[in-house]
Amino acid sequence: QVQLVESGGGLVQPGGSLRLSCAASGTLFSTYAMNWYRQAPGKQRELVAAIPTSGRTNYADSVKGRFTISRDNAKNTIYLQMDSLKPEDTAVYYCNAVRGPGFYGGGYFSRGEEYWGQGTQVTVSS
């Protein structure tokens, strides 16, 4: 069981910056792939940034070069640094954790799992 809590959203002017945080409770945080999604009014939820256990990152084309995802396994936290924000970045941002089935500790087989945070609002407006 994993709980995810996002924070750091708010109102910012175009061109400004925000850093979102997602704190995870539970165990074996480092074995989960972590992602940031967002959903704007009237639009589908989209994957913004991903950081699997390998540490390799991937970004949606719309945010590439402006957003940076990172993880601190010692703090059970992931971050999304958002720079050069645009009005079209306005959305609710969600933290997501996913892990496939496998052996992760204690000699017990773990089912595949997926968890979501409650979301944090980001508004970019002048």
C-alpha positions in Angstrom: 0.0 0.0 0.0 1.4 3.3 -1.1 0.0 6.8 -0.5 1.0 9.8 -2.6 0.6 13.4 -1.7 1.3 16.2 -4.1 2.2 19.8 -3.1 3.7 22.9 -4.6 1.0 24.0 -7.0 -0.3 27.5 -7.2 -0.7 30.6 -9.3 2.2 31.9 -11.3 2.8 34.3 -14.1 3.8 33.2 -17.6 7.5 32.6 -17.7 7.6 31.8 -14.0 8.6 28.6 -12.2 7.1 26.2 -9.8 8.4 23.0 -8.2 5.9 20.2 -7.5 6.6 17.6 -4.9 5.1 14.1 -4.4 5.7 12.5 -1.1 5.2 8.7 -0.9 4.4 6.7 2.2 4.9 3.0 2.2 7.9 0.8 1.5 10.4 0.0 -1.3 9.8 3.4 -3.0 12.9 2.9 -5.2 11.2 -0.1 -6.9 8.4 2.0 -8.4 8.4 3.8 -11.6 7.2 7.4 -11.0 5.3 9.6 -13.3 3.6 13.0 -13.4 0.3 13.4 -15.3 -1.8 16.5 -15.8 -5.4 17.2 -16.8 -6.7 20.5 -18.0 -10.4 21.4 -18.2 -12.1 19.7 -21.2 -8.9 17.8 -22.1 -7.7 14.2 -21.6 -5.3 13.3 -18.8 -1.8 13.2 -20.3 1.6 11.9 -19.2 3.9 14.8 -18.6 7.1 13.2 -17.3 8.3 9.8 -16.3 11.2 8.5 -14.3 11.5 4.7 -14.1 13.7 2.8 -11.7 16.5 3.0 -14.3 16.6 6.8 -13.8 16.1 7.5 -17.4 13.6 10.3 -18.0 11.1 11.0 -20.6 8.9 14.0 -21.3 5.9 15.0 -23.3 7.0 17.1 -26.3 5.0 20.0 -25.0 7.2 20.3 -21.9 10.5 19.1 -23.1 13.3 21.5 -22.3 11.2 23.3 -19.7 10.3 20.6 -17.1 12.6 18.3 -15.2 11.5 15.2 -13.2 13.7 13.9 -10.5 13.5 11.5 -7.6 15.1 11.3 -4.2 14.8 7.7 -3.0 16.2 8.6 0.5 13.2 11.0 1.0 10.6 8.9 -0.8 9.9 11.9 -2.9 9.7 12.9 -6.6 9.8 16.4 -8.0 8.7 18.2 -11.1 10.6 21.4 -11.7 8.6 23.6 -14.1 10.3 26.5 -15.7 9.2 29.0 -18.4 5.6 28.2 -17.6 2.9 28.9 -20.2 -0.8 29.5 -19.8 -1.4 26.1 -21.6 0.4 24.4 -18.7 -2.6 25.2 -16.5 -3.9 21.9 -15.2 -4.3 19.7 -12.2 -1.1 17.7 -11.9 -1.1 14.2 -10.5 1.6 12.0 -9.1 1.6 8.3 -10.2 3.5 5.3 -9.0 3.5 2.0 -10.8 5.3 -1.3 -10.3 5.0 -4.5 -12.2 4.7 -8.0 -10.6 7.9 -9.5 -9.2 10.0 -10.2 -6.2 11.0 -7.0 -4.4 11.9 -8.2 -0.9 11.3 -10.8 1.8 11.1 -13.6 -0.8 7.4 -12.7 -1.5 5.9 -12.2 -4.9 4.3 -8.8 -5.3 1.4 -8.1 -7.6 1.5 -5.3 -10.1 0.4 -2.1 -8.5 -0.6 1.5 -9.4 -1.3 4.4 -7.2 -2.4 8.0 -7.7 -2.2 11.2 -5.7 -5.1 13.6 -5.2 -3.7 16.2 -7.5 -2.4 19.8 -7.2 -3.6 22.8 -9.2 -1.2 24.8 -11.3 -2.5 28.0 -12.8 -0.4 30.1 -15.2 -1.9 33.5 -15.8 -0.9 37.1 -16.0 
